[in-house]
């Protein structure tokens, strides 16, 4: 449920700010599993092990849920990269 809450919060902020929506989509595309089109449900979702590793390196525990502000800050940083 917390991941759903994070997704809803990010979606609402993206509706209000279309430039943020572009940055969030760019981040989502970078996080996708490499061969997402070969595995059911055929959606560009990240690998669970990768997300756990990212959460462990960023927050110190694999089951951490990042705050929406952290995700937005990262998305904006990615959006400024060439």
Wavefront OBJ file of the C-alpha trace (Angstrom):
o trace
v 0.000 0.000 0.000
v 2.775 2.560 0.683
v 4.096 2.187 -2.897
v 0.581 2.865 -4.183
v 0.380 5.966 -1.984
v 3.728 7.156 -3.371
v 2.537 6.542 -6.938
v -0.654 8.504 -6.327
v 1.229 11.402 -4.744
v 3.642 11.548 -7.676
v 0.792 11.286 -10.171
v -1.045 14.205 -8.590
v 2.056 16.367 -8.618
v 2.741 15.374 -12.252
v -0.773 16.441 -13.266
v -0.175 19.864 -11.749
v 3.321 20.194 -13.240
v 3.717 18.657 -16.745
v 7.490 19.210 -16.780
v 7.732 17.097 -13.654
v 5.693 14.414 -15.425
v 8.305 14.279 -18.189
v 11.110 13.955 -15.646
v 9.257 11.195 -13.748
v 8.654 9.264 -16.982
v 12.339 9.590 -17.833
v 13.280 8.123 -14.438
v 10.727 5.326 -14.766
v 12.155 4.420 -18.162
v 15.710 4.318 -16.762
v 14.624 2.004 -13.936
v 12.854 -0.535 -16.181
v 13.996 -4.155 -16.303
v 16.255 -4.705 -19.284
v 14.105 -7.424 -20.898
v 10.710 -6.261 -19.633
v 9.003 -7.156 -22.909
v 9.832 -10.854 -22.460
v 8.239 -11.282 -19.031
v 4.628 -11.157 -17.927
v 2.917 -8.666 -17.359
v 4.893 -7.121 -20.274
v 5.234 -3.731 -18.594
v 8.436 -1.705 -18.228
v 8.691 -2.291 -14.475
v 11.969 -2.388 -12.556
v 13.386 -5.637 -11.233
v 12.501 -6.203 -7.588
v 16.103 -6.975 -6.660
v 17.244 -3.703 -8.239
v 14.656 -1.646 -6.340
v 15.610 -3.358 -3.082
v 19.289 -2.628 -3.734
v 18.531 1.033 -4.534
v 16.465 1.417 -1.372
v 19.182 -0.266 0.708
v 21.929 1.991 -0.663
v 19.835 5.147 -0.305
v 17.945 4.549 2.956
v 19.726 1.695 4.716
v 16.967 -0.916 4.398
v 15.575 -2.862 1.466
v 11.912 -2.303 2.363
v 12.167 1.503 2.589
v 9.679 3.646 0.704
v 11.193 6.925 -0.470
v 9.392 10.178 0.284
v 7.773 11.809 -2.751
v 10.055 14.835 -2.358
v 13.153 12.617 -2.720
v 11.778 11.018 -5.890
v 10.927 14.441 -7.319
v 14.369 15.824 -6.493
v 16.007 12.829 -8.192
v 13.704 13.129 -11.233
v 14.534 16.821 -11.614
v 18.236 16.051 -11.287
v 17.948 13.386 -14.007
v 16.032 15.856 -16.171
v 18.962 18.260 -16.079
v 21.480 15.641 -17.239
v 22.549 15.743 -20.910
l 1 2 3 4 5 6 7 8 9 10 11 12 13 14 15 16 17 18 19 20 21 22 23 24 25 26 27 28 29 30 31 32 33 34 35 36 37 38 39 40 41 42 43 44 45 46 47 48 49 50 51 52 53 54 55 56 57 58 59 60 61 62 63 64 65 66 67 68 69 70 71 72 73 74 75 76 77 78 79 80 81 82
